[in-house]
């Protein structure tokens, strides 16, 4: 289990089994090549439905929106953290 906390305070847990996934690698590769629409697929592959919902609620604006750039920033922090960067 990979655990961590982003600078905004979002605590995440990712089961080790979710990192060893070719579909995750494909989605990350597509994102790296500019396909930002893969962000949703990456989140679905990394998180449970409950954890993805918790991330969205954590980032939700007073107007009710979940900013795409903030979600991307959180994911980037997770990958740059020691826990996720070394194991995923």
C-alpha positions as CSV (number, residue, x, y, z in Angstrom):
1,X,0.0,0.0,0.0
2,X,1.4,3.4,-1.0
3,X,0.4,6.2,1.2
4,X,1.1,9.9,1.1
5,X,-0.2,13.4,1.5
6,X,-0.2,16.2,-1.0
7,X,0.7,19.8,-0.2
8,X,-3.0,20.7,-0.3
9,X,-3.6,18.1,2.4
10,X,-5.1,15.3,0.3
11,X,-4.2,11.9,1.8
12,X,-4.0,9.1,-0.7
13,X,-3.6,5.3,-0.5
14,X,-2.9,3.2,-3.6
15,X,-2.8,-0.5,-3.4
16,X,0.5,-1.9,-4.8
17,X,-1.4,-4.0,-7.3
18,X,-2.7,-0.9,-9.1
19,X,0.8,0.2,-10.0
20,X,1.7,-3.0,-11.9
21,X,-0.8,-2.4,-14.7
22,X,0.0,-2.0,-18.4
23,X,-3.2,0.0,-18.9
24,X,-1.9,2.5,-16.4
25,X,1.4,2.7,-18.3
26,X,-0.4,3.2,-21.6
27,X,-2.5,6.0,-20.1
28,X,0.5,7.7,-18.5
29,X,2.4,7.5,-21.8
30,X,-0.5,9.0,-23.7
31,X,-0.7,11.9,-21.1
32,X,3.1,12.4,-21.5
33,X,2.5,12.8,-25.2
34,X,-0.1,15.5,-24.7
35,X,-3.4,13.6,-24.4
36,X,-4.7,15.2,-21.3
37,X,-8.0,13.4,-21.6
38,X,-6.2,10.3,-20.2
39,X,-6.1,12.0,-16.8
40,X,-9.5,10.5,-16.0
41,X,-8.3,7.0,-17.0
42,X,-5.2,7.3,-14.9
43,X,-7.3,8.3,-11.8
44,X,-9.6,5.4,-12.4
45,X,-6.7,3.0,-12.6
46,X,-4.9,4.3,-9.5
47,X,-7.8,4.9,-7.2
48,X,-10.9,3.3,-5.9
49,X,-14.2,5.1,-6.8
50,X,-14.4,6.3,-3.2
51,X,-10.9,7.7,-3.2
52,X,-11.4,9.4,-6.6
53,X,-14.6,11.0,-5.2
54,X,-12.7,12.1,-2.1
55,X,-10.1,13.8,-4.3
56,X,-12.7,15.6,-6.3
57,X,-14.5,16.8,-3.1
58,X,-11.2,17.9,-1.7
59,X,-10.6,20.1,-4.8
60,X,-14.2,21.2,-5.4
61,X,-14.5,25.0,-5.7
62,X,-17.3,27.0,-4.0
63,X,-19.0,27.1,-7.4
64,X,-19.1,23.3,-7.4
65,X,-16.5,22.7,-10.1
66,X,-13.5,20.4,-9.9
67,X,-10.7,22.2,-11.7
68,X,-8.8,20.0,-14.2
69,X,-5.5,21.7,-13.5
70,X,-5.8,21.2,-9.8
71,X,-6.5,17.4,-10.3
72,X,-3.4,17.3,-12.6
73,X,-1.3,19.1,-10.0
74,X,-2.3,16.7,-7.3
75,X,-1.5,13.7,-9.4
76,X,1.8,15.2,-10.3
77,X,2.6,15.7,-6.6
78,X,1.7,12.1,-5.9
79,X,4.1,10.8,-8.6
80,X,6.8,13.1,-7.5
81,X,6.5,11.9,-3.9
82,X,8.9,9.3,-2.8
83,X,6.2,6.7,-2.2
84,X,4.6,6.8,-5.6
85,X,7.5,7.8,-7.7
86,X,9.6,4.8,-6.7
87,X,6.8,2.2,-6.9
88,X,4.5,3.2,-9.8
